[in-house]
Amino acid sequence: MKLIKKLLLSALALVCTVTAFASCGGQNNDNNGDNNNGGSDVVTTIEKDLSEIAEYVMNNSDIGLRLMATDNTNEYFYLEGATGLTDETLVKEVIVYESAFGSQAVSFVFVRVSEGTNAVDVAKEMYEKIDRRKWICVGADTDAVAASADLVCFGMADSGYEIDLNKVIENFKSECGGKLDYQK
């Protein structure tokens, strides 16, 4: 009788151990599957059109200045002047809002990075390299940058214009599904 109890207890312990390992292993595989496939919560591309995002941000940020949008960044010198970037392979699309009249130290740049490019790295490089005194006799002394998935938004202005760059970034965040990967 004692031998049967020992065998039953051993068999029960073995079944419990195997079940515990099997359920833990299943959970790990599910998590790894989500991580390897991007998971349902990971966004790598914002599907909205960049021009629609830029237009929404600019129209809802109370800029108070008349700015003109341009996407003529296919020329190398213009790309560097607008974004501070020297490697054109980093960007897929760029839209810039600046004054069409005179030297006003205000610039807003919207970038969609190329596939496989890290938008946070591009945002940091733009923040470091954009010339804040690119206008004649004036310069920007306030700035902000944000990245979400494959998009970057950079804004700079002379503080005398009293432009709320935080509102610009909040509107950008809203258009990107409410999530930023980087903000400065």
VODRENDO-675356 format. One record per residue (C-alpha): residue in one letter; y, z, x. Coordinates in steps of 0.1 Angstrom, whole numbers, padded with zeros to 4 digits, always signed. Last residue first. Example, Ala and Ser with C-alpha at 12.3 -4.5 7.8 and 13.67 -1.06 7.14 Angstrom:
BEGIN
S-0011+0071+0137
A-0045+0078+0123
***
This chain:
BEGIN
K+0676-0264+0129
Q+0648-0272+0106
Y+0612-0282+0111
D+0581-0289+0090
L+0601-0289+0057
K+0585-0286+0023
G+0601-0289-0012
G+0584-0323-0020
C+0604-0344+0004
E+0632-0351-0020
S+0638-0314-0024
K+0639-0309+0014
F+0665-0336+0018
N+0686-0320-0009
E+0683-0286+0009
I+0692-0303+0042
V+0723-0318+0027
K+0732-0285+0011
N+0728-0268+0045
L+0752-0294+0059
D+0780-0282+0037
I+0808-0305+0046
E+0841-0287+0053
Y+0858-0318+0066
G+0875-0297+0093
S+0841-0287+0106
D+0838-0322+0122
A+0805-0335+0111
M+0769-0339+0120
G+0738-0347+0099
F+0702-0354+0108
C+0673-0361+0084
V+0638-0369+0097
L+0609-0383+0079
D+0571-0387+0086
A+0560-0353+0072
S+0592-0333+0068
A+0618-0330+0095
A+0652-0313+0095
V+0684-0315+0115
A+0718-0299+0112
D+0752-0303+0129
T+0787-0288+0132
D+0812-0296+0160
A+0814-0334+0155
G+0839-0352+0177
V+0872-0370+0176
C+0893-0391+0200
I+0875-0424+0195
W+0841-0417+0180
K+0808-0410+0199
R+0817-0374+0205
R+0786-0358+0190
D+0763-0381+0210
I+0728-0377+0197
K+0705-0366+0225
E+0693-0331+0218
Y+0692-0332+0180
M+0676-0366+0181
E+0649-0354+0205
K+0642-0324+0183
A+0639-0345+0152
V+0617-0370+0170
D+0594-0342+0181
V+0593-0328+0145
A+0585-0363+0132
N+0554-0367+0153
T+0545-0403+0158
G+0511-0417+0147
E+0527-0442+0123
S+0563-0449+0132
V+0590-0424+0122
R+0610-0427+0090
V+0646-0418+0100
F+0677-0408+0080
V+0709-0404+0099
F+0741-0388+0086
S+0773-0391+0106
V+0808-0377+0103
A+0835-0376+0130
Q+0859-0399+0112
S+0873-0426+0134
G+0888-0453+0112
F+0873-0469+0081
A+0837-0476+0074
S+0828-0439+0079
E+0792-0433+0086
Y+0758-0432+0068
V+0728-0443+0088
I+0695-0456+0076
V+0666-0459+0101
E+0631-0474+0097
K+0598-0475+0116
V+0609-0453+0145
L+0592-0441+0177
T+0587-0476+0190
E+0625-0479+0195
D+0623-0456+0225
T+0659-0447+0235
L+0666-0423+0207
G+0701-0408+0203
T+0699-0417+0166
A+0729-0439+0158
G+0741-0449+0193
E+0705-0453+0205
L+0696-0475+0175
Y+0728-0495+0178
F+0722-0503+0215
Y+0686-0514+0208
E+0694-0538+0179
N+0671-0533+0150
T+0693-0505+0137
N+0711-0525+0112
D+0702-0501+0084
T+0737-0494+0072
A+0752-0470+0047
M+0789-0467+0043
L+0807-0434+0039
R+0836-0425+0017
L+0842-0388+0021
G+0838-0359-0002
I+0803-0350+0011
D+0793-0333-0022
S+0756-0332-0013
N+0741-0349-0044
N+0750-0386-0037
M+0742-0384+0000
V+0708-0368-0006
Y+0698-0391-0034
E+0709-0422-0014
A+0690-0411+0016
I+0658-0405-0004
E+0662-0438-0022
S+0668-0456+0011
L+0637-0440+0026
D+0614-0452-0002
K+0592-0424-0015
E+0556-0421-0002
I+0563-0392+0022
T+0536-0395+0048
T+0515-0369+0066
V+0511-0344+0038
V+0485-0317+0043
D+0476-0298+0011
S+0446-0320+0001
G+0430-0317+0035
G+0439-0340+0064
N+0403-0353+0067
N+0394-0332+0097
N+0409-0300+0084
D+0394-0304+0049
G+0359-0311+0063
N+0362-0282+0087
N+0370-0259+0058
D+0340-0272+0038
N+0317-0269+0069
N+0327-0234+0075
Q+0321-0224+0039
G+0286-0239+0039
G+0277-0221+0072
C+0287-0188+0056
S+0265-0194+0026
A+0235-0204+0047
F+0239-0175+0070
A+0240-0150+0041
T+0211-0167+0023
V+0189-0166+0055
T+0197-0129+0060
C+0189-0120+0024
V+0157-0140+0024
L+0146-0123+0057
A+0154-0089+0043
L+0134-0096+0012
A+0105-0108+0033
S+0107-0077+0055
L+0109-0054+0024
L+0079-0072+0009
L+0059-0070+0041
K+0067-0033+0046
K+0058-0025+0009
I+0025-0044+0013
L+0016-0025+0045
K+0024+0008+0028
M+0000+0000+0000
***
